[in-house]
Structures are given as C-alpha cells and as structure tokens.
Amino acid sequence: MSITPLMPVYPRCDVRPVRGEGCYLVGERGECYLDFASGIAVNLLGHGHPRIVKAIADQAATLMHTSNLYGMPLGEKFAQRLVDATFADTVFFTNSGAEAVECAIKTARRYHYANGAAHRHKIISFDNAFHGRTLGTISATSQPKMRDGFEPLLPGFTVVPFNDLAAASAAVDDDTAGFLLEPVQGEGGVMPATREFLTGLRTLCDEKGLLLILDEVQCGYARTGTFFAHEQYGVAPDIMAVAKGIGAGFPLGACLATEDAARGMVFGTHGSTYGGNPLAMATGLAVLDEVLADGFLDRVKAMGARLRSALEQLIPNHDGMFEDVRGMGLMLGVKMKDAYDARAFVAHLRDRHGLLTVSAGQNVVRILPPLVIEDSHVAECIEKISAGARSFAGETAAA
C-alpha cells in the first residue's frame, strides 16, 4: 500500500505539535515554536485559553449534540448576541468557512428567486480570492491550483480584477445577483480592498438591486482591530460569511444576513446536521465574551500597530529581501523581493528559528499571531525574523 492513511493532499512539514500553551506550540520531541500562524488565523485567543477550555469541558459533560429539529437555547442566545453586535438580523451556524460561504451564495440566489427574478443568479468575485475548497467555492475563484482537475465547475460565477471598480461595474448584467469578496484577501497576499473599491461596490449594489456578500472568514472576528473588517470602511454588507476565529480553534462558522437578504431562506431551503450544536454554541459564546470585553479590540489595534511598526523598522536592515508590510490589525503580510521565495523563507523560519508563519500569494509571508500577544512576543518575532533573514540570505547566496 503506497498511499498514506491520511489522504496526501497536504505537504505536511516536520512540525508535529502535541501541546499548545498561550502563543506557543510544543512538538512531540519537546521543541517549542512561537506560533504567529494561529492555525491560519483560527486560534485568536492562543492555545489552552482557560475560559474556552472550561466552556468546552462543561458543555461536553452536559450536552454535545441533539438536532436542528429541536429548539436550541444556546444557539438562539449566540445568534441574538451576533445580531446585536453586527449589521445582521439573522444567523445560520455552520461547521466551517466554506460552508458559511456556500450558505451566503445560496442566500443571495434565493433572495432574487423570492423576488421573482430567478434569472439573477450570477455572482461576481475577484482575482486571487480564496473562499474555500468545495465545488461551489472554488467555482468562485480563478486560481488554477484550486480548479484544475475538478472541472466542470458550477456555472454562474464571473471573476474580475480585485480593487478594480470599473471592471466590477462592467461585469454586471441582467443576470447578476451580487458581489462576493474578502475585505482583506488572505490567501491572495494579505491585500486590503481600497476604500474607493468597497464603497463603490456598495453603491453599485444599492443602485442595481444587487447583494454585497463579504467573506470575513479570515479577516473578521477582531483580526483587523474591529469586530469585522468592513466596519473600518463605513460599509455594511447584506450577507457575510464568518468562521476561523469565531470558535478560536473549535470548528464553527456562520452566515449572517439582513432580514431582507434572507427573505428566501424559509423552511426546508438549507440545513446542517452538526451546525449550531450545543458544544459549538457554548464555545462560540465564550469566545464572544472575550472578543467583546472592554478594551479587547483597542488592544488588538495597539498591538497591530506595534507589530507593523516593528516590521517596517526591520525592512531597511534587509531591504534586499523585503519590499513592504501590508494588511490591517494583526493580519499582516511582508512582501518579499522576487529573488527570494516566501514559501521557502516560511520553512526556514519554522525549521531554523522556531517561528511559525504562513506563506500567501504574491510572494508574501503572512503573520497571523494570536490576538492576545504581548510586547515580549512582538520582540521575539522580530528577533527571529531578523536572524532568519540573515541566515536565509546567506544560504540563498551560497546556493
């Protein structure tokens, strides 16, 4: 038998974590890593947070799963709190970000169907986006690495350049349902939407009866310094997909929508066996308590500014390797010069310097620390990147 028991769809590295402690991961040989990847923006409260551990343990001992055929007191409480804190009027809970985006797409199409315009089914999405790995979500991208071998994909998606309002406007036709985008592209290179672009899409939606669908799976839930990234643009979506940080490590996602946008989502139109189960809801409520606590978002903004400033001060010392720092809050990216490979540098930092980061498109090193980092973690990160840059440059030159 040549195939591995775990289907070999990931090029797994030699880091094999068995324990997490705050902002650190510990491998099976006892080696320690500063975790500035956070499970790709998932572990926003770090590892082993006592409030989250207690919520999971208590709820697991009480009730883990029933069914969406029954009333869900914890789900109703969690949904109400999200409604109170956001633009939304209603919430559907999922197990992942891809499921949340799928629900968002279905909600948008069903909206026009309910309005007597079933032909308005096309979604306009954008280059370099990442919305998930399901057939529906990869149909909304133009990246061959996600699409190759899975055609034919689902019809009804048009992909245009990101941050190009004219191209987005030109793509609208009588069959268009709405726009789908990440306010800050994560996998695509930590690239924020411009204010002109996002506000322009909102205006187009209002003028043409379209829906603005935001994918805040990675950039949402306090990651950028506000509860959701779109708040910094003064723009509200009609539908939004959320996941990753919402469960702080527990599999959880959500699709949020206004009452008008969700008008077509009636009995029988959507469902999930596990979505909204009591264990997930108890965890989500505990995470929300932390994120919406007084001072939490202000602290994320402050630490984001501190980390960004430290990275920007680092660049002149290695200006042959790095170009700039991009992103918002604690969702940051360091763009590397073409002579260096971000994926290789991420591996070098991991294997030689004990720092975990994530590569992204456009030759970018993604830096996604837990939102609970302190000054000492910032200093340690910068020290490791600086040392890593020196040794990586030397090895690259020697090669």
Stockholm file with secondary structure:
# STOCKHOLM 1.0

chainA/1-399         MSITPLMPVYPRCDVRPVRGEGCYLVGERGECYLDFASGIAVNLLGHGHPRIVKAIADQAATLMHTSNLYGMPLGEKFAQRLVDATFADTVFFTNSGAEAVECAIKTARRYHYANGAAHRHKIISFDNAFHGRTLGTISATSQPKMRDGFEPLLPGFTVVPFNDLAAASAAVDDDTAGFLLEPVQGEGGVMPATREFLTGLRTLCDEKGLLLILDEVQCGYARTGTFFAHEQYGVAPDIMAVAKGIGAGFPLGACLATEDAARGMVFGTHGSTYGGNPLAMATGLAVLDEVLADGFLDRVKAMGARLRSALEQLIPNHDGMFEDVRGMGLMLGVKMKDAYDARAFVAHLRDRHGLLTVSAGQNVVRILPPLVIEDSHVAECIEKISAGARSFAGETAAA
#=GR chainA/1-399 SS CCSCSSCSCSCCCSCCEEEEEBTEEEETTSCEEEESSHHHHTCTTCBSCHHHHHHHHHHHTTCCCCCTTSCCHHHHHHHHHHHHHSSCSEEEEESSHHHHHHHHHHHHHHHHHHTTCTTCCEEEEETTCCCCSSHHHHHTCCCHHHHTTSCSCCSSEEEECTTCHHHHHHHCCTTEEEEEECSEETTTTSEECCHHHHHHHHHHHHHHTCEEEEECTTTTTTTTSSSSGGGGGTCCCSEEEECGGGTTTSCCEEEEECTTTTTTCCTTSCCCSSTTCHHHHHHHHHHHHHHTSTTHHHHHHHHHHHHHHHHHHHGGGGTTTEEEEEEETTEEEEEECTTSCHHHHHHHHHHHHCEECEEETTTEEEECCCTTCCHHHHHHHHHHHHHHHHHHHHHHHHC
#=GC SS_cons         CCSCSSCSCSCCCSCCEEEEEBTEEEETTSCEEEESSHHHHTCTTCBSCHHHHHHHHHHHTTCCCCCTTSCCHHHHHHHHHHHHHSSCSEEEEESSHHHHHHHHHHHHHHHHHHTTCTTCCEEEEETTCCCCSSHHHHHTCCCHHHHTTSCSCCSSEEEECTTCHHHHHHHCCTTEEEEEECSEETTTTSEECCHHHHHHHHHHHHHHTCEEEEECTTTTTTTTSSSSGGGGGTCCCSEEEECGGGTTTSCCEEEEECTTTTTTCCTTSCCCSSTTCHHHHHHHHHHHHHHTSTTHHHHHHHHHHHHHHHHHHHGGGGTTTEEEEEEETTEEEEEECTTSCHHHHHHHHHHHHCEECEEETTTEEEECCCTTCCHHHHHHHHHHHHHHHHHHHHHHHHC
//
